[in-house]
């Protein structure tokens, strides 16, 4: 094993350990014992339009695996605005991705957390938030808020470890579309797309 592979393995183990410690301390905020797999991160990033000039909003980047997949999709890191609740994760993310704008704060209160980006229109939203841990009213409010920040027809992607979408159909002005089931993730996860119906 060469030095590059050894360094990559050490970094991966360090991220996994950091993620597990955070889960032990605040399981409701982290949502899983292990980070998202690369396979799932790539599938999540696949909904981004690489030809759009609008920024991308990422919610709950954790250790940064999905951030990395967004960049691998061809997105300029300077176009990514990412909201992370954990100060520890946020510090590590800023060191790993210095060109990405990471905002430490509560994704359930974006009007306050986004600060100068509160009025920004984003291309889409990639969310890794553990929504199943929050009351349904908060989940619905988040989806409605997020969809007001992206063009009609563009998606908010949300994954869940449950068998149903974490925000159900028929509870607001949005559509819910099943995207994929990622078995190469621990645990397996489902991906769902929320959209504001396009006019005309």
N, C-alpha and C positions, 0 to 999 in steps of 0.2 A: 504494500500500500504506500503510494507516494505521499509527499507532504501535503499537497493540496487536498487529497482525499481524507487524510487524517484531520486536517483543519476543519473541513466541511463536516466530518462526523462529530468532532468536538462541539462545533457550533450547534448542530442539530440536537445533540444530547443536552446541551446547555439550554436551548429553547424549550425542549420537552420538560426538563426539570423545572424551569422557571414557570412554565404553564401549569404544571402539576401543583407547585407550591401556591400559585394564585388560586387554583381551584380549591385547594384545602382551606385557604383563608376565606374565600368568598365564592362558594360554588354557584350561587344564583347569578353572579355577575360574569363568571367565566363560562359556565354552562356545560363543559365537557372536561374529561380527565386528560385528554390528549389533544394536540392542535389539529387543525384541518389538514387533510392529506393534500399533496401536490396535485393529484388527479382531480380532486374536488375543486381546489383553488383555480385550476385551469378552466374547468367547466363553468365556474362562476364568472370568471373574467370573459368568457366567450360571448356574453350578451352585450359587451361594450362595443360601441361603434368606433373603430379606430380612425375613421375619417371625420368624425365630429371634432369641432374645435372647442366644444364646451368642456368644462372640467368634470371630473368624476368624483362622486361623494362615496366614501367608504365608511361604514359604521362597524366598529368592533374589530379592528385589524389584528388584535392579539399579538402573536409573535411575528407577524408580517408575511406569512406564507401567501395570503391572497394579494397583498400589496405587491409582492414579487411577481405573482402571476399576471396582475394588471399591467405591470411594466413590461413583462415578457410578451404581452398582447400587442405591444408597440406603442403604448401610451407614454408620453413624456412625463416623467415623475413630477414635474412642476405643475402638471394639470390635475394632480391628485390631492384632494382635501380629505383627510382621514380623522375620524373622531374616536378616541380611545379613552375609556374611563380610568384605567389603571395607570398610576404615575410610573410604576416600574416598567410596564410594557412601553409606555410613551417615551421614556428616556432611552430605552434600547432601540426602539423604532427610529427615533431621531438620529441615533448614531449609525444605524444600518442603512437608512435611506435619507441622507441629508437634504436631498432636493424635494422630498415630499413634505407637504405641510401637515403636520400632526397637531391636532388640537386635543388637549386633555380636558375632558368634560363629559357631560351626560347627554347621550344621543337621544334620550326621551324628552329633552328640552332644547331642541335645535335652535329655536329663535334666540335663545341666550348663548348657547354654546358656540354657535358658528360665528358670532361676533361680526366682523366686517364682511363675512360671507353670507350673512343672514338673508340678503336679497339676491344672492347669486342663483342663476339658473344652471343646473347641472345636466349632463347628458343622461345619466342614469345613476342608480344607487346600488351598491353592492353591500349587503348587510349580513354580518356574522353574529348579530346580537342574539342572545339566548332568550328569545321572546316568550317561550313557553313558561318561563319563570315569572312573567309579569301579568297583572290583571288584564282581562280582555279589553277593557275600556282603554287602557294605555296602549295596547297593541294597535287597536283600530286608529287611535289618535295619531300614533307614529306614522302609520301607512298613509293616512290622509295628509299629514304634514309633509311627508317626504314627496308624495306625488304632486303636491303644489309647487315643488322646487324643481321639477323636471318637465319637459314638454309632454303634452298628451300623446299617448301611444308608446312612450319610452318606458322601460321597466325599472322597477325596484326588485332586485333579486334577494330572496330570503331563503335560507336553508333551515330545515328542522329535522330533529331526530324522531319526531312523531310521525304517525301515518296519515295525518290530515294537515292541511296548511295551518300554520300557527295563527293566522288571521283568516277567518272563514269568509266565504262568499256571502253577498247579500247584506252586509252590515254597513256599507258606505258607498261612496261614489268611486268604485274601482272594480276591475275585473281580476279574477284569480286564474292563473294558468299553470298547470303542472309542466315542469320542464324535464326533470330527470331524477333518477334514483342512482346514487353513487355508492356502489357496494365496496369500492376500494377506499373506504374511509372507516375509521373506528370511532363510534359505531357507524353503520351505514346511514346515509342522510338523504333526504329528499329536497329538491330545489323547486321553488315556486316563484312565479313572476306576478307582480302586482302592477297594474297600469291604470291610468286615468283614460277612459274611453276617448278615442280620437274623434273630433267633430267632423260631421259630414262625410 
